[in-house]
Amino acid sequence: MHATLYGNNISRCRYKILPLCSAFSRWWGTWVTCVRAMGHGTLDNMNWTGLLQNLLIIVHLRQITCGSVQFSIPEEQEAGILVGSLSKHFSPPYQLLIQDYLWMDKNTGDFYTTEQKMDREALCPEETKAEGCIIPHNAIVGPSGDLIQFLEIIEDINDNTPHFENSDIRLSVPEDVTVGTSFLMDDQAQDRDVGRNGELQYHLDGSDGVFSLTVEEGPVIMLVVERTLDRETQDQYQMALVATDCGPEPLSATVTLTVKVTDVNDNCPSFSPDSHHRVTIPGDSPKDTVVTQVRAIDPDLGPNAAIVYSLSPKVSERAKQLFSLDSHTGHITLTQDLRSDSPEELVLKVLASSHHCPPADTQVTISVLPTASQVPAIKIGFIAEHQNQTMVLPENQPPTVLAVLEVGGDSSFKHTSLNIEGEVPFILSPQNGKYLLSTSKPLDYEMKSEYHISVVAHRPSAEGFVSTRSRQEIRVLVVDVNDNAPHFLQSHYQLEVEENNIPGVSLLRVRASDADSGRNGKVTYRLGQHTSPKFKMDHVTGQLSVSVSLDREQQDVYTLTVLARDSGSPPLESVATVSIHVLDQNDNAPLFLSPHFIFFIPENVALLAQVGKVGVTDLDEGENGITEVRVVNSSGPFVVDNAQGTLRCTTNLDRETEDRYELHLLASDHGRPFALTSTARVTIFVEDINDNQPKVILPNSNLSCLTVSPATVAGTMVTKIYAIDEDSGLNSEITYTIAAREPAHHSSPFRLDSRSGNITLAQRLLGTDLGMHHLFIVVSDGGKPAPLHTTVWVNLLVNETMEPCHLDSVPRSLPYRLAPTPAEAPICDMEERTTGSAQLIFFVGLGMMLTSICLFVATAVFYLKQKKRSPRQNKTGQIGENEIPENRKILL
């Protein structure tokens, strides 16, 4: 639905807003005039109701259309960018009907961009670019919910690169074109942006001043010839046509422009300066013998280079009778058999003509030797392979017989001998009046590929001297065989490549040369069989590339085997190695061994003690792999010892104050250009030790006293001892023990639950139980190795009157000795503690003895006094059985 609504809105953008507002203004003026006319009574039979309705519709439409608020924003903005606000124009609340590209704050009227970016080229079609890209938005505003419309103008940014439809532009220009001539180029770049962002400028790269560009309105691109062209010097030019837009940060596109220079007939045939021929033919040469061939040159192409040969009209009739000239090939042949007994010299002037060119000429001088004066003829019988009187011999062959030579003619040449002139690896061996021509050693094509053997016939003179009478040249071509393997310029290549390289990047080019020729010297390259497939080798150029990004952390050195093979039969190969060292980049962040470390330490841990290992690794090397760890976002008493890789405590801990610490560690490397980091969480639990004595909460004082009725039923809970221990676990498990009782002469009727601390009445109270009962309670925790203790007096008064009781003092004698705590009796002071304990026992025993004597005397005195007063008391009245004597009552 949103896409349809926006499609309708976009289609409305095709109409200009301002002309519409002008039309509304004209309509508004017309209606005002009509209303005024009605006021003066100039309009009759006017429908007031219809007129008023139309007027309200036009006013409302004018408000929507001409009163719209406009906002501008560049395209392709990120989400959350403030575009504008309706608060200056309308009252809250605000509601945007469609929120595809904008969302609105209903309270402030501010509207912002959404995650869906606005692409101007997609929102507005090509035909509306000149009119601007305007998108209307509808919103409901005000307490009454008025429907208003505001306009959003999407401003263009330079986000589109110019592009050519074709990747290659080709033009043909004749070589005789006049300098300054222009050629229209139909291939133009397109840019979807508008304004300056869509305006394109063109220039040429690599034209070397031969061509230039002119751009006219339209635009019309013309290629201008700036220098004289000559196809025979250069027949093709390759340049780069670059189109650049005019945006603030220009974008450009490049296409290859190839200009082919076409040939025109601007060259005439010509003979070389040394083209004059001098030929000698025997006087008995047969018909159709090819005497020689003339050749002219025309640098043009095709029909423009066609040459026609002809004899000059000034050639003698004798020459015309004896010789003919092929007009196409330039071959001069005999037209009849020669029978000449006297020397003769004929001169032929040959003309070379082409279309629209004056003829070029050369001269051929033919000397005819008479039959009687012929030199000895050297006849050749070829044994080796030969083509057109040329012997073909593969290289590296052992000494081989190539031909049989003999001297032809009459008996006058009987004593003529044959010899080879010059230093060549060939010999002539006489045999039965003939000569065997053979190689003197294996031939090497790489040293010399062609030999010309001059065989000379020598004839003895009348004076006894040998004179040269005849000469024959034998041509020998050495055929290459595949006897040379390719040779690398260096056998081991080393290079360094940074990791994370661009895939397809070229690494280096290996080169191997082969001294052989043809297919034997054609070298192709390939990688060894076990080479990683990520490396590619161009078989022709030897260019080594890598098709993927390298990762030093996976492998830092690659050793490749490169093979160079020629195309001979059988082929030969050579090998080179390539060592590739992958250089490190800081592409790996430090890595903690665990994302969450959990440690347990006792609360009495020593200062700077080790809490635990916080190991961190970094796969990079060098500075990129050196890491440093520190504590962040925490005020806890912990630091990181980077030398040991441990966490240490910097102060004394107290579990009862803080039993748990949460830390965050930050590990950073020393990489360049910027460091990489990672974090880990640390939780430290402080373990409890037994360093707190139990604390008695109830009773709150050793002087507290509780009155118990003698009628209390056995099993009733009389009171409760409640203590707490700030330690935890076994260290905080409390037990209660009655260490001593007073009076101690009979069993106490009160029982203490060691776990709950409840004091209950163990048995029914008797008359003998009346009076004060003191319970000396020891409160102990479950700490190891030694528990801690706290003592308290529980004072219970068994009395029939339930008046409150209070003590002024507790019993002075302590019939119970508490075991010393580890803090009170260090192990190192064992000897002193033993001596002190013995002295303490002595004094306590002595004190108890004195106390017993005093109590015995006091009891005796008290008994005697009571006995004296007994008759008087019997007179006044009998004392109740369960009443406490006056002198034994204690005010609470």
TAGI-V809943 format. One record per backbone hydrogen bond with DSSP energy under -0.5 kcal/mol. NH is the residue of the N-H (numbers start at 1). CO is the residue of the C=O. If there is no record, write none. Layout:
NH;CO  NH;CO
//
This chain:
5;1  6;2  7;3  8;4  9;5  10;6  11;7  12;8  13;9  13;10  14;11  15;12  20;16  21;17  22;18  23;19  24;20  25;21  26;22  27;23  28;24  29;25  30;26  31;27  32;28  33;29  34;30  35;31  36;32  37;33  38;34  39;35  40;36  41;37  41;38  42;37  43;37  44;42  48;46  51;47  52;48  53;49  54;50  55;51  56;52  57;53  58;54  59;55  60;56  61;57  62;58  63;59  64;60  65;61  66;62  67;62  68;65  69;149  71;151  73;153  75;155  76;118  80;113  81;78  83;111  84;111  86;109  89;86  90;86  93;106  94;106  95;140  97;138  103;112  105;110  106;104  109;105  111;84  112;103  113;81  114;101  117;115  119;117  120;118  122;119  123;119  124;120  128;125  129;126  131;128  132;128  132;129  133;154  134;132  135;152  137;150  139;148  140;95  141;139  141;146  142;91  142;93  145;142  146;141  148;139  148;146  150;137  151;69  152;135  153;71  153;151  154;133  154;152  155;73  155;153  159;157  163;190  169;256  171;258  173;260  175;262  177;174  180;225  181;178  183;223  185;221  186;184  188;186  190;163  197;194  198;195  199;195  201;244  203;242  205;240  210;207  212;224  214;222  216;214  216;220  219;216  220;216  221;185  222;214  222;220  223;183  224;212  224;222  225;181  226;210  226;224  227;210  229;175  233;230  234;230  237;259  239;257  240;205  241;239  241;255  242;203  242;240  243;253  244;201  244;242  245;251  246;196  246;199  250;247  253;243  255;241  256;167  257;239  258;169  258;256  259;237  259;257  260;171  260;258  261;235  261;259  262;173  262;260  266;264  270;297  275;272  277;363  279;365  281;367  283;369  285;282  288;334  289;286  291;289  291;332  292;332  294;330  297;270  304;301  305;302  306;303  308;353  309;327  310;351  312;349  315;312  320;316  321;317  322;318  323;319  324;333  326;331  327;325  330;326  332;292  333;324  333;331  334;289  335;322  338;285  340;283  341;339  344;368  346;366  348;346  348;364  350;348  350;362  351;310  352;360  353;308  357;354  360;352  362;350  364;348  365;277  366;346  366;364  367;279  367;365  368;344  368;366  369;281  369;367  371;340  373;370  374;371  377;408  379;377  379;406  381;404  382;380  383;402  384;402  387;390  390;387  391;475  392;385  393;477  395;479  396;443  397;394  402;437  403;437  404;381  405;435  406;379  408;377  408;406  413;410  414;411  416;413  417;458  419;456  421;454  424;422  426;424  427;438  429;436  430;428  431;434  434;431  435;405  436;429  437;403  437;435  438;427  438;436  439;400  440;425  441;425  445;443  447;444  448;444  451;476  453;451  453;474  454;421  454;452  455;453  455;472  456;419  456;454  457;470  458;417  458;456  459;467  461;465  464;461  467;459  469;457  470;457  472;455  474;453  474;472  475;389  476;451  477;391  478;449  478;476  479;393  479;477  483;481  487;513  488;486  489;511  493;577  495;579  497;581  499;583  500;550  504;546  505;502  507;544  508;544  510;542  513;487  520;517  521;518  522;519  523;521  524;565  525;539  526;563  528;561  531;528  535;532  536;545  538;543  539;537  542;538  544;508  545;536  546;505  547;534  552;550  554;551  555;551  558;580  560;558  560;578  562;560  562;576  563;526  564;574  565;524  565;563  566;572  567;519  567;522  574;564  576;562  577;491  578;560  579;493  580;558  580;578  581;495  581;579  582;556  582;580  583;497  583;581  586;672  587;585  591;617  593;615  597;681  599;683  601;685  603;687  605;602  608;649  609;606  611;647  612;647  614;645  617;591  624;621  625;622  626;622  626;623  627;625  628;668  630;666  632;664  638;636  639;648  641;639  641;646  642;640  645;641  646;641  647;612  648;639  649;609  650;637  651;637  653;603  657;654  658;654  661;684  663;661  663;682  664;632  665;680  666;630  667;665  667;678  668;628  669;676  670;623  670;626  678;667  680;665  681;595  682;663  683;597  684;661  685;599  685;683  686;659  686;684  687;601  687;685  691;689  695;724  696;694  697;695  697;722  698;722  704;701  706;795  708;797  712;709  715;761  716;713  718;716  718;759  719;759  721;757  722;698  722;720  724;695  731;728  732;729  733;730  734;732  735;780  736;754  737;778  739;737  739;776  740;776  742;774  751;760  753;758  754;752  757;753  759;719  760;751  760;758  761;716  762;749  762;760  763;749  765;712  769;766  770;767  771;798  773;796  774;742  775;773  775;794  776;740  776;774  777;775  777;792  778;737  779;777  779;790  780;735  780;778  781;788  782;730  782;733  790;779  792;777  794;775  795;704  795;793  796;773  796;794  797;706  798;771  798;796  799;708  799;797  802;800  807;703  815;813  818;816  824;821  825;821  829;826  830;827  833;829  834;830  835;831  836;832  837;833  838;834  839;835  840;836  841;837  842;838  843;839  844;840  845;841  846;842  847;843  848;844  849;845  850;846  851;847  852;848  853;849  854;850  855;851  856;852  857;853  858;854  859;855  860;856  861;857  862;858  863;859  864;860  865;861  866;862  867;863  868;864  869;865  870;866  873;869  874;870  875;871  876;872  877;873  883;880  888;885  889;885  889;886  892;804
//
